[in-house]
Amino acid sequence: MTCRIPLSLLLCPNFCGNECTVGLSYVDTTKRTLGLAEFLDDSQFMNLESALVALGCKECLLPLESGKSTEIRLLHDALARCNVLMTEKKKSEFKSRDLVQDLGRLGKGSIEPVRDLISNFNYATAALGALLSYTELLADESNYGNYTIRQYNLDSYMRLDSAAMRALNVLESKTDANRNFSLFGLMN
């Protein structure tokens, strides 16, 4: 099984009081990019929603939670607002044991910058380890040496949430009567 959706994202949320530290990793199989991010988020997951919109994510993997707490329900609501397919995985799959070695195989160039990059993260590395397992990138030797590993920085992009994207008609929707009704349709 190879990655069915070009851009998959994996979240590893860590709830502590009213805050949540979100560890995020993504793989873009068309651009051959692996990315990591870690950021604090509010109870409505607005930073996460901005990241989902900016990345154009279609599928998101989450650790399987035994209880349906309010925080998890709010996280699921944020993903649903962005029309992201949710897949729950066992918490035991969220490990970063051989991550440096695996990224050394997939990444272009030297392993030292990659080792330095992933040392800055606490939760995103576990998410990236689970994502590599899920997408089975290491099973295909044609992927070796062809991926770029980078840090995703929320502050580098304009932040739009799903409501802003719909209000601005950036992308076509199923209810549009005319293909040129959206900005994408007009520019295309």
Rosetta silent file (secondary structure, phi, psi, omega in degrees, C-alpha in Angstrom):
SEQUENCE: MTCRIPLSLLLCPNFCGNECTVGLSYVDTTKRTLGLAEFLDDSQFMNLESALVALGCKECLLPLESGKSTEIRLLHDALARCNVLMTEKKKSEFKSRDLVQDLGRLGKGSIEPVRDLISNFNYATAALGALLSYTELLADESNYGNYTIRQYNLDSYMRLDSAAMRALNVLESKTDANRNFSLFGLMN
SCORE:     score description
SCORE:     0.000 S_00000001
   1 L     0.000  122.033  172.430    0.000    0.000    0.000 S_00000001
   2 L  -103.379  171.735 -176.311    1.433    3.359   -0.964 S_00000001
   3 L   -61.137  121.908 -176.002    0.065    6.700    0.072 S_00000001
   4 L   -79.632  -27.382 -176.500   -3.369    7.017   -1.484 S_00000001
   5 L  -115.975  132.059 -173.601   -3.705   10.761   -1.021 S_00000001
   6 L   -55.427  -36.653 -179.582   -0.920   13.088   -2.242 S_00000001
   7 E  -123.928  112.461  177.329   -0.740   15.080    0.998 S_00000001
   8 E  -113.431  148.708 -177.041   -1.249   13.290    4.294 S_00000001
   9 E  -131.115  145.213  177.868   -0.875   14.840    7.704 S_00000001
  10 E  -129.110  132.050 -178.424   -0.418   13.291   11.105 S_00000001
  11 E  -111.421  143.969  174.136   -1.162   15.041   14.374 S_00000001
  12 E  -131.943   86.206 -178.008    0.118   14.292   17.819 S_00000001
  13 E   -79.382  143.698  176.381   -1.756   16.593   20.220 S_00000001
  14 E  -127.444  105.952 -176.623   -0.579   17.013   23.805 S_00000001
  15 E   -86.919  132.352  177.787   -3.220   18.587   26.047 S_00000001
  16 E  -145.737  100.533 -177.916   -2.074   20.425   29.164 S_00000001
  17 L    69.414 -130.243  179.989   -4.671   22.569   30.902 S_00000001
  18 L   -88.824   -3.972 -177.867   -6.286   25.030   28.478 S_00000001
  19 E  -107.567  159.540  176.354   -3.442   24.751   25.973 S_00000001
  20 E  -137.369  126.602  172.011   -2.562   22.129   23.465 S_00000001
  21 E   -92.923  120.600 -177.920    0.834   21.590   21.889 S_00000001
  22 E  -101.512  120.822  170.712    0.256   20.192   18.425 S_00000001
  23 E   -97.233  122.828 -172.769    2.965   18.073   16.858 S_00000001
  24 E  -126.435  137.616  170.812    2.316   17.952   13.138 S_00000001
  25 E  -138.082  150.794 -179.839    4.046   16.123   10.330 S_00000001
  26 E  -143.585  157.137  174.210    3.089   15.848    6.699 S_00000001
  27 E  -130.566  131.640  175.036    4.161   14.132    3.534 S_00000001
  28 E  -115.276  104.177 -174.447    3.554   15.488    0.066 S_00000001
  29 L   -75.244  -19.956  177.770    4.205   12.636   -2.356 S_00000001
  30 L   -78.867  -38.598  178.391    3.877   14.822   -5.462 S_00000001
  31 L   -93.431   -4.819 -178.386    6.512   17.352   -4.329 S_00000001
  32 L    53.485   59.629 -178.151    8.437   14.688   -2.396 S_00000001
  33 E  -129.294  137.877  170.870    8.506   16.720    0.789 S_00000001
  34 E  -115.485  135.855 -178.230    8.358   15.732    4.450 S_00000001
  35 E  -135.097  153.770  178.789    7.558   18.457    6.952 S_00000001
  36 E  -133.242  148.402  173.771    7.380   18.939   10.697 S_00000001
  37 E  -154.766  153.320  175.702    5.872   21.609   12.903 S_00000001
  38 E  -145.422  128.516 -177.216    5.097   22.096   16.540 S_00000001
  39 E  -154.102  156.625  173.680    3.005   24.931   17.917 S_00000001
  40 E   -80.589  143.743  179.655    0.733   25.951   20.760 S_00000001
  41 E  -134.574  159.511  179.738   -2.934   26.113   19.876 S_00000001
  42 L   -88.681 -175.868 -176.055   -6.096   27.408   21.494 S_00000001
  43 L   -70.000  -18.761  178.969   -9.217   25.455   22.377 S_00000001
  44 L   -97.467   -1.354  177.461  -10.716   26.012   18.902 S_00000001
  45 L    58.198   45.801 -179.301   -7.551   24.838   17.076 S_00000001
  46 H   -69.486  -37.927  177.070   -7.314   27.949   14.907 S_00000001
  47 H   -64.935  -41.145  177.462   -3.573   27.515   14.232 S_00000001
  48 H   -62.685  -43.868 -179.951   -4.158   23.923   13.197 S_00000001
  49 H   -61.568  -40.250  176.836   -6.999   24.963   10.922 S_00000001
  50 H   -62.515  -41.272  178.783   -4.741   27.566    9.271 S_00000001
  51 H   -65.185  -42.032  179.094   -2.058   24.924    8.724 S_00000001
  52 H   -61.746  -42.811  179.721   -4.595   22.497    7.224 S_00000001
  53 H   -66.706  -45.845 -178.211   -5.862   25.166    4.818 S_00000001
  54 H   -63.936  -39.138 -178.776   -2.351   26.315    3.847 S_00000001
  55 H   -80.875  -19.078 -177.901   -1.107   22.773    3.247 S_00000001
  56 L    69.369   37.155 -175.428   -4.267   21.670    1.428 S_00000001
  57 L   -68.152  140.041  178.815   -4.416   18.520    3.508 S_00000001
  58 L  -113.960  -20.413 -178.603   -6.973   15.866    2.553 S_00000001
  59 E  -139.169  140.152 -179.905   -6.239   13.157    5.124 S_00000001
  60 E  -134.910  130.477  176.357   -5.200   13.360    8.764 S_00000001
  61 E  -100.639  138.369 -178.808   -4.068   10.565   11.050 S_00000001
  62 E  -130.205  151.907  172.841   -4.658   10.891   14.785 S_00000001
  63 E   -69.288  139.414  179.486   -3.726    8.781   17.782 S_00000001
  64 L   -67.697  122.774  179.686   -6.644    6.651   18.917 S_00000001
  65 L  -101.708  134.351 -177.951   -8.071    8.138   22.097 S_00000001
  66 L   -71.305  -38.317  179.896   -9.859    5.847   24.523 S_00000001
  67 L  -108.571  152.143  178.168  -12.214    8.545   25.808 S_00000001
  68 L   -96.534   78.821 -179.188  -14.063   11.165   23.827 S_00000001
  69 L   -74.774  168.010  178.926  -12.994   14.211   25.789 S_00000001
  70 H   -61.180  -40.476 -179.373  -14.085   17.743   24.966 S_00000001
  71 H   -62.378  -44.029  179.890  -10.630   18.542   23.569 S_00000001
  72 H   -65.502  -40.022  178.246  -10.682   15.582   21.189 S_00000001
  73 H   -63.133  -40.883  177.391  -14.200   16.471   20.056 S_00000001
  74 H   -66.264  -36.538  176.382  -13.075   20.059   19.338 S_00000001
  75 H   -64.269  -44.202  177.744  -10.084   18.712   17.416 S_00000001
  76 H   -62.954  -37.919  177.311  -12.371   16.494   15.323 S_00000001
  77 H   -62.912  -41.594  178.526  -14.637   19.515   14.687 S_00000001
  78 H   -62.615  -40.774  178.371  -11.663   21.540   13.412 S_00000001
  79 H   -67.705  -39.242  179.665  -10.730   18.735   11.015 S_00000001
  80 H   -65.706  -37.418  177.891  -14.332   18.394    9.837 S_00000001
  81 H   -60.732  -28.412 -179.089  -14.546   22.145    9.105 S_00000001
  82 L   -95.210    6.554 -179.185  -11.620   21.690    6.719 S_00000001
  83 L    55.288   45.898 -179.309  -13.152   18.601    5.055 S_00000001
  84 L  -102.182  130.125  176.304  -10.222   16.454    6.102 S_00000001
  85 E   -69.803  127.394 -178.758  -10.598   12.666    6.204 S_00000001
  86 E  -103.059  133.347  175.260   -9.727   11.416    9.717 S_00000001
  87 E  -129.342  126.124  179.720   -8.020    8.089   10.344 S_00000001
  88 E   -96.253  136.079  179.513   -7.223    6.957   13.865 S_00000001
  89 E  -121.123  157.007  178.862   -4.089    4.915   14.529 S_00000001
  90 L   -64.672  144.095  178.571   -2.912    3.117   17.666 S_00000001
  91 H   -61.252  -27.242 -179.181   -0.804    5.194   20.035 S_00000001
  92 H   -66.673  -18.515  178.798    1.880    2.502   19.883 S_00000001
  93 H   -81.082  -10.622 -178.834    2.552    3.464   16.244 S_00000001
  94 L   -89.387   81.974 -179.518    3.605    6.961   17.302 S_00000001
  95 L  -140.080  150.724 -178.512    7.305    6.379   17.849 S_00000001
  96 L  -119.150   33.621 -172.998   10.441    7.974   16.571 S_00000001
  97 L   -58.874  -56.548 -176.847   12.837    5.147   17.349 S_00000001
  98 L  -106.994   28.013 -172.594   14.637    4.766   13.981 S_00000001
  99 H   -63.178  -43.502 -178.377   13.545    8.117   12.546 S_00000001
 100 H   -61.720  -43.467  178.988   17.026    9.549   11.897 S_00000001
 101 H   -64.768  -43.978  179.833   18.072    6.411   10.030 S_00000001
 102 H   -63.621  -43.057  178.793   14.812    6.332    8.026 S_00000001
 103 H   -68.687  -29.299  175.280   15.085   10.006    7.106 S_00000001
 104 H   -63.291  -34.383  176.941   18.705    9.419    6.125 S_00000001
 105 H   -72.792  -43.045 -174.644   17.480    6.960    3.511 S_00000001
 106 H   -80.119  -33.345 -170.880   14.675    9.176    2.198 S_00000001
 107 E   -78.693  153.104  174.181   16.339   12.581    2.420 S_00000001
 108 L   -81.450  141.010  173.775   18.527   14.345   -0.084 S_00000001
 109 L    80.796 -157.117 -174.245   22.038   15.165    1.027 S_00000001
 110 L   -76.217  153.989 -178.583   23.688   14.777    4.396 S_00000001
 111 L   -83.817  -20.865 -176.181   21.939   13.463    7.510 S_00000001
 112 H   -58.885  -46.246  177.729   23.458   16.059    9.909 S_00000001
 113 H   -62.739  -33.923  178.757   21.015   18.894    9.035 S_00000001
 114 H   -68.264  -43.051  178.408   18.112   16.463    9.370 S_00000001
 115 H   -60.857  -43.114  178.144   19.378   15.270   12.765 S_00000001
 116 H   -64.649  -40.071 -179.077   19.660   18.903   13.911 S_00000001
 117 H   -63.768  -50.370 -175.069   16.174   19.709   12.618 S_00000001
 118 H   -73.476  -16.493  177.084   14.362   16.847   14.333 S_00000001
 119 L   -69.681  -15.282  179.862   16.182   17.447   17.626 S_00000001
 120 L   -82.916   -4.610 -173.489   14.098   20.652   17.978 S_00000001
 121 L  -115.806  144.968  175.942   10.805   18.745   18.218 S_00000001
 122 L  -102.623  -44.579 -173.583    9.152   16.800   21.012 S_00000001
 123 L  -105.907  -29.494 -176.915    5.851   15.607   19.503 S_00000001
 124 H   -67.185  -28.526 -179.723    6.258   16.080   15.751 S_00000001
 125 H   -68.112  -38.589  176.470    8.946   13.396   15.516 S_00000001
 126 H   -64.669  -38.904  177.994    6.567   10.732   16.851 S_00000001
 127 H   -64.688  -41.303  179.777    3.991   11.921   14.326 S_00000001
 128 H   -67.426  -38.363  176.667    6.529   11.722   11.487 S_00000001
 129 H   -60.677  -43.557  178.387    7.570    8.202   12.522 S_00000001
 130 H   -68.131  -35.166  179.744    3.951    7.034   12.410 S_00000001
 131 H   -67.869  -40.314  176.975    3.398    8.801    9.094 S_00000001
 132 H   -62.999  -38.707  177.386    6.382    7.068    7.489 S_00000001
 133 H   -65.403  -43.926 -177.451    5.010    3.748    8.680 S_00000001
 134 H   -66.342  -44.180 -176.479    1.515    4.522    7.373 S_00000001
 135 H   -80.515  -15.247  179.806    2.598    5.735    3.942 S_00000001
 136 L    55.861   40.177  178.470    5.193    2.955    3.531 S_00000001
 137 H   -64.153  -32.569 -178.045    7.634    5.302    1.793 S_00000001
 138 H   -73.943  -14.927  179.615   10.563    3.131    2.863 S_00000001
 139 H   -74.343  -21.688 -178.722    9.093    0.100    1.078 S_00000001
 140 L  -106.947  110.227 -176.189    9.740    1.702   -2.321 S_00000001
 141 H   -65.968  -16.933  177.120   13.463    2.135   -3.018 S_00000001
 142 H   -69.054  -14.854  176.616   12.726    4.753   -5.699 S_00000001
 143 H   -80.786  -18.275 -174.646   11.921    7.135   -2.812 S_00000001
 144 L   -62.797  127.557  177.398   15.445    6.844   -1.358 S_00000001
 145 L    75.179   10.417 -175.822   17.362   10.105   -1.597 S_00000001
 146 L  -113.787   -0.387 -176.659   14.482   11.964   -3.237 S_00000001
 147 E  -104.978  143.584  173.687   12.685   13.652   -0.321 S_00000001
 148 E  -101.297  133.166  179.554   13.301   17.057    1.173 S_00000001
 149 E  -109.688  126.547 -176.865   12.779   17.362    4.922 S_00000001
 150 E  -143.120  163.800  175.745   11.791   20.785    6.212 S_00000001
 151 E   -93.660  131.635  176.125   10.252   22.630    9.097 S_00000001
 152 L   -91.345  125.507 -177.642    6.801   24.099    8.474 S_00000001
 153 L  -114.764  116.551 -179.714    6.513   27.545   10.033 S_00000001
 154 H   -60.008  -32.336 -176.190    3.027   28.963   10.579 S_00000001
 155 H   -74.362   -7.966 -178.597    4.384   32.506   10.705 S_00000001
 156 H   -86.611   -6.641 -173.959    5.684   32.295    7.126 S_00000001
 157 L  -129.821  155.016  173.305    2.236   32.200    5.551 S_00000001
 158 L   -69.146  135.936 -176.363   -0.943   34.215    5.575 S_00000001
 159 L   -95.202  118.172  173.881   -3.381   32.517    7.935 S_00000001
 160 L  -124.182  134.022  174.050   -6.789   31.659    6.546 S_00000001
 161 L   -94.159  179.466 -175.237   -9.231   29.374    8.267 S_00000001
 162 H   -64.742  -34.687  178.887  -11.853   27.272    6.495 S_00000001
 163 H   -65.705  -40.307  177.863  -14.557   29.945    6.892 S_00000001
 164 H   -65.608  -39.552  178.602  -12.342   32.565    5.220 S_00000001
 165 H   -62.337  -41.307  178.206  -11.564   30.172    2.349 S_00000001
 166 H   -69.229  -41.609 -178.542  -15.277   29.609    1.744 S_00000001
 167 H   -66.081  -35.314  179.768  -16.122   33.315    2.050 S_00000001
 168 H   -82.739   -7.840 -178.223  -13.403   34.300   -0.399 S_00000001
 169 L    51.955   49.052 -178.861  -14.447   31.561   -2.856 S_00000001
 170 L   -69.920  -46.059 -179.120  -10.825   30.614   -3.385 S_00000001
 171 L  -111.363  156.389  178.203  -11.564   27.059   -4.523 S_00000001
 172 L   -65.393  144.484  173.837  -14.456   25.619   -6.517 S_00000001
 173 L  -119.234  164.865 -177.691  -17.281   24.088   -4.533 S_00000001
 174 L   -67.516  -21.301 -177.021  -19.842   21.507   -5.541 S_00000001
 175 L   -91.307   -2.379  179.696  -22.632   24.082   -5.288 S_00000001
 176 L   -68.521  128.780  178.394  -21.110   26.561   -7.765 S_00000001
 177 L   -76.972  -27.273 -176.830  -23.357   27.048  -10.787 S_00000001
 178 L  -124.855  138.065 -179.261  -20.486   28.417  -12.844 S_00000001
 179 H   -65.018  -25.772 -178.147  -16.920   27.092  -12.954 S_00000001
 180 H   -88.613    9.630 -178.251  -15.608   30.674  -12.968 S_00000001
 181 H   -71.184  -29.191 -179.949  -17.389   31.525   -9.706 S_00000001
 182 L   -93.907  162.069  176.501  -14.284   30.768   -7.614 S_00000001
 183 H   -62.457  -40.960  178.092  -10.935   32.541   -7.749 S_00000001
 184 H   -61.264  -45.743  179.578   -9.316   29.276   -8.836 S_00000001
 185 H   -64.136  -37.033  179.991  -11.840   28.805  -11.656 S_00000001
 186 H   -68.789  -43.217 -178.270  -11.400   32.376  -12.823 S_00000001
 187 H   -76.884  -21.224 -178.461   -7.590   32.190  -12.841 S_00000001
 188 L   -81.843    0.000    0.000   -7.566   28.738  -14.416 S_00000001
